[in-house]
Amino acid sequence: MTFADLVIDRLARSVQRDGQPLELTRTEFDLLVALAERPSQVWTREQLGEAAFGEAFDAFDRTIDSHVKNLRRKLDPAPGGGSYVETVRGVGYRASRGTATP
């Protein structure tokens, strides 16, 4: 799967940019895959938590914010500037519109 300039291999659980591997934690990888699979969807923290941790995720936990922050730090800037992950105030997160691949 491609997401902007990233190549995501779900089976190998790897991400590359320009042929160079990016080191992501399991949770960061799962969050990236969820966002990349549905780039137009706005995800609540609870939905992203379920995608990364399964049904046992505590919806009131701000852990997702921390993981998204770390993911942004490892990935950004996106092509053309900005971030791969956009904050939707009062709701959650989505893939940045400029990174969506048709």
C-alpha positions as CSV (number, residue, x, y, z in Angstrom):
1,M,0.0,0.0,0.0
2,T,1.2,3.5,-0.7
3,F,0.5,6.5,1.4
4,A,1.9,9.8,0.0
5,D,5.6,8.9,-0.4
6,L,5.5,6.0,2.0
7,V,5.4,2.3,1.0
8,I,3.6,0.3,3.7
9,D,4.0,-3.5,3.7
10,R,1.3,-4.9,6.0
11,L,2.6,-8.5,5.9
12,A,6.2,-7.5,6.7
13,R,5.0,-4.8,9.0
14,S,7.4,-2.3,7.5
15,V,7.3,1.2,6.2
16,Q,9.8,2.7,3.7
17,R,10.4,6.2,2.4
18,D,12.6,6.5,-0.7
19,G,13.8,2.9,-0.1
20,Q,14.8,3.6,3.4
21,P,13.1,1.8,6.3
22,L,11.4,3.8,9.0
23,E,11.4,2.4,12.5
24,L,7.9,2.4,13.9
25,T,6.5,0.7,17.0
26,R,3.8,-1.8,16.7
27,T,1.2,0.8,17.8
28,E,2.5,3.5,15.5
29,F,2.5,1.1,12.5
30,D,-1.1,0.0,13.3
31,L,-2.3,3.6,13.6
32,L,-0.6,4.5,10.3
33,V,-2.2,1.5,8.5
34,A,-5.6,2.5,9.8
35,L,-5.2,6.1,8.6
36,A,-3.8,5.1,5.2
37,E,-6.5,2.5,4.5
38,R,-9.2,5.1,4.9
39,P,-7.7,8.5,4.2
40,S,-10.9,10.4,4.1
41,Q,-12.3,9.0,7.4
42,V,-12.1,11.1,10.6
43,W,-11.1,8.7,13.4
44,T,-12.1,9.3,17.0
45,R,-9.4,8.4,19.6
46,E,-11.6,5.4,20.6
47,Q,-11.7,4.1,17.0
48,L,-8.0,4.5,16.6
49,G,-7.4,2.8,19.9
50,E,-9.5,-0.2,18.8
51,A,-7.6,-0.4,15.5
52,A,-4.3,-0.4,17.4
53,F,-5.1,-2.2,20.7
54,G,-8.3,-4.2,20.0
55,E,-11.6,-3.9,21.7
56,A,-10.1,-3.7,25.2
57,F,-9.0,-0.1,24.6
58,D,-10.0,2.4,27.3
59,A,-11.8,5.2,25.4
60,F,-10.9,7.8,28.0
61,D,-7.1,7.2,27.8
62,R,-5.1,9.9,26.0
63,T,-2.5,7.3,24.9
64,I,-3.5,7.8,21.3
65,D,-2.5,11.4,21.4
66,S,1.0,10.4,22.6
67,H,1.3,7.7,19.8
68,V,0.1,10.2,17.1
69,K,2.7,12.7,18.4
70,N,5.5,10.1,18.1
71,L,4.3,9.0,14.7
72,R,4.3,12.6,13.5
73,R,7.8,13.1,14.8
74,K,9.1,10.0,12.9
75,L,7.2,10.7,9.6
76,D,7.0,14.5,9.2
77,P,7.2,16.6,7.2
78,A,5.0,15.1,4.5
79,P,5.7,15.9,0.8
80,G,4.9,19.5,0.2
81,G,5.2,20.3,4.0
82,G,2.8,19.8,6.8
83,S,2.0,16.5,8.5
84,Y,0.8,13.1,7.5
85,V,-1.8,13.2,10.3
86,E,-4.2,16.0,10.7
87,T,-6.0,16.9,14.0
88,V,-9.7,17.3,13.7
89,R,-10.5,19.5,16.7
90,G,-13.2,18.1,19.0
91,V,-13.2,14.7,17.1
92,G,-9.8,13.1,16.6
93,Y,-7.5,12.5,13.6
94,R,-7.4,11.8,9.9
95,A,-4.9,11.3,7.2
96,S,-3.9,14.8,5.9
97,R,-5.8,15.5,2.8
98,G,-2.6,16.3,0.9
99,T,-1.3,12.8,1.5
100,A,-4.3,10.8,0.2
101,T,-3.5,8.5,-2.7
102,P,-6.4,7.8,-5.1
